[in-house]
Amino acid sequence: MASLATFGNDLFTGRRQIDFIGKRKRWYALTALLLALAAVGLFGRGLNFGLEFTGGSELRVPGVSSTHDYDTRAEKAVQSATGSNADIVVTKLGSDTIRVQSEKLGNGTADATDAVKTSLAKEFGVSPSNVTSSFIGPSWGETVTHKAIVALFVFLAFVSVLLALYFRTWTMAAAALIALLHDLFFTVGIYALTGLEVTPATMIGFLTILGYSIYDTVVVFDKVRENTSEAFATGRRSFDQAANYAVNQTLVRSINTSVVALLPISAILVVGALFIGPSTLLDIAVALFIGIAVGTFSSIFIATPALTDLRRREKGVQELARRAGSYQSRATTDDEHATAASASGVVTAPAPSQGGGASQTARTRGIHPAAKRDD
């Protein structure tokens, strides 16, 4: 713990720096690879929509004393009742409940459903009255999908306007949206690649992670704005250096926040997978776990590097880079002269124009005189 605290303090004070901006092409390449995998899943396999979106029948058999080979037994029971190899999905809920889902169960009539209920009850040794059934029309899923898409676009529109007003620049809003869309696309792609079922609860999880992604990015950008404003005023750092320093200063905070958020979600996943089984709580937890993890990655490795690329061609940013280069060149020369004078036994006072000497100059660049580089 002490070493982590020291590491975080070194990053905040500038004694240690990780070159996030300078190595942005590496992060872009890694991001492109991850998005390519997500695209393979999304456009190759496609999403595995739940019964709520496709429509169909669902039956639940509670109080099952023995769940040995429950999937095979359920398939045989349905086949014997319908006389056909119905395409069904069998899952276990908790420790003693079997769920059977099918888009087409027999001919869809009440008699066919009752026959399947009786067959399942006989197979698992329960009373037919305990077996529950329900039918969901596909129009309900279409309505949910439509409203989720509308909510997504409304959210993006409001976020764009608010970020542009808060940061007083469209580039920060654009960079934040790039990171946000990355998080959404990757999370959805992972669902497609792994075949995880998409339910209405999953849609809620997708929309929830957007808020977390924006929150984490705004925290980093707030520090970026503070550092870059100081850089424009003093000319001691370039825009890239000031932005990179901001990411270093907020790095440990972002990681700690994400770990704190992921711990309870992990507990829900473990309990849900081992004891509860498929449920609304588990569906939301899976989406949140993936989204928060990838959101932390994007706020550090994508959002700020994208911001520096968006502003790199601005005349003010280019002029700041020239001012910072000239200032740092003079500081390096002063450091060399001070070192030479010290070696020869001559003590020189720092020049007033340097604001406190070479050590102070180095600190204003976000790099401590004894700085370490973690590249």
Order of alpha helices (4+ residues) and beta strands (2+ residues): alpha-beta-alpha-beta-alpha-beta-alpha-beta-beta-alpha-beta-alpha-alpha-beta-alpha-alpha-alpha-alpha-alpha-alpha-beta
